[in-house]
Amino acid sequence: MTKPRSKKALLIGLPLAVALTVGAGFLAWEFGFGTTPGYPLKLLKQADELQDRIISFDSHITIPLDFGTEGREADKDGPGEFDLAKAARGRLSAAALTIFGWPELWNGPNAPHKPTAGFVDEARNQQEVRFKIISAMVRDYPNQVAIAYTPDDMRRLHGEGKFAIFISMLNAYPLGHDLNQLDFWAARGMRMFGFSYVGNNDWADSSRPLPFFNDSPDALDGLSEIGRQAVQRLNDLGVIIDVSQMSSKALAQVAHLSRTPLVASHSAPQAMVDIPRNLSDKELQLIKQSGGVVQVVGFSAYLRPLTQATQDKLNTLRSRFDLPPLPNLAMALMPGDPIIAAWPEQKFGEYAQALYAILDEEPKATLKDLGDAIDYTVRKIGIDHVGIASDFNDGGGIKGWKDVSEVRNVTAELLQRGYSEADIAKLWGGNFLRVWEQVQKAAKP
């Protein structure tokens, strides 16, 4: 059998210009940067080598409910934004896979827009399905992936070349009024808990209350009694408190009550886009003062305001449905208003279908936008209090970081901006690991 020729040998005898072009292509291919936007090859090589050395941790990825089924196998390069094949190609070391439950409401334009009788039961079912998906992945691919229950576990798994799963939970809604559910899930490996998603729940106010639920801003004036008790319980259990998506009042109350550092697992500064979902400078400071970390998220709508063209299209749509125009771009990102909440299902579905079509045409934010948000947050609260998240499979993804295979593009952007390798290691996981260790040390036996 003829021995395959080396990449170097394949270049011999080609015209110089062609050889240089092909050589660049081989280098980009070898280091996985075939679609990397415009970075020098030397920088890409440095980014690739750095990814092999550091622990890179994405603090918020949602697992689809059909993950692991035929066509979406965990070890295959499938259609989603996360799988083990893409993670290996991108040299992503670990991720927080979120046990999340929130059915029906935002699962598509034809979904019911008001809660139904089995809403909590279905939310709990979704939590259980996602936990079983994670458990099955670890069982079926033991040489590739394992759960990290401690920071030392994550470091060990990185050294073994395995992908580390950090189990987080988002949204207290499915837990009802049962504080003991926190103990139950902590025993199963949950190491970070976020009170809020879209819509208030019985534990805390959301930054995005839902008129569909008859929500109003600050309905609980921050935290409820069970929410306040949950802060203490989570501290005692050694579980990180995630303040992303909480109302400003709720976040401030958690910061006052918690004896451990806080994490915003997937947020961006309001300086980028002035919406309640993003963090104000005051909120950034509260997280810093706790000793915590703000994980800046690669989510287009949080990094760059909607274009005027999109606002014009949205206002045309609203006019067609006899709705008042949006007062500003930020309002286009809000989840609804009382007029829409009162519509029958068919009218809501028609409006939602047209709304999604308009938003789908909005250009994605870029790596530059993400880098600007990271720069801003570092300037405000310091390099030791900033991290990185994607929010993949729940709206995240930007141009140049469309899935976990393109993690190294983020590293290249940071290198181009002048961040040292030591500081990039902090951003990609070092700061989060520090917080995790502090939270676990403060737990009560």
Secondary structure by P-SEA (a helix, b strand, c coil): cccccccccccccccaaaaaaaaaaaaaaaacccccccccaaaaaaaaaaaacccccccbbbbccccccccccccccccccccaaaaaaacccccccccccccccccccccccccccaaaaaaaaaaaaaaaaaaaaaaaccccccccccaaaaaaaaaacbbbbbbbbccccccccccaaaaaaaaacccbbbcccccccccbbbcbbbccccccccccccccaaaaaaaaaaaaacbbbbcccccaaaaaaaaacccbbbbccbbbbcccccccccccaaaaaaaaaacbbbbccccccccccccaaaaaaaaaaaaaacccccccccccccccccccccccaaaaaaaaaaaaaaaaacccccaaaaaaaaaaaaaacccccccccccccccccccccccccaaaaaaaaaaaacccaaaaaaaacaaaaaaaaaaaaaccc
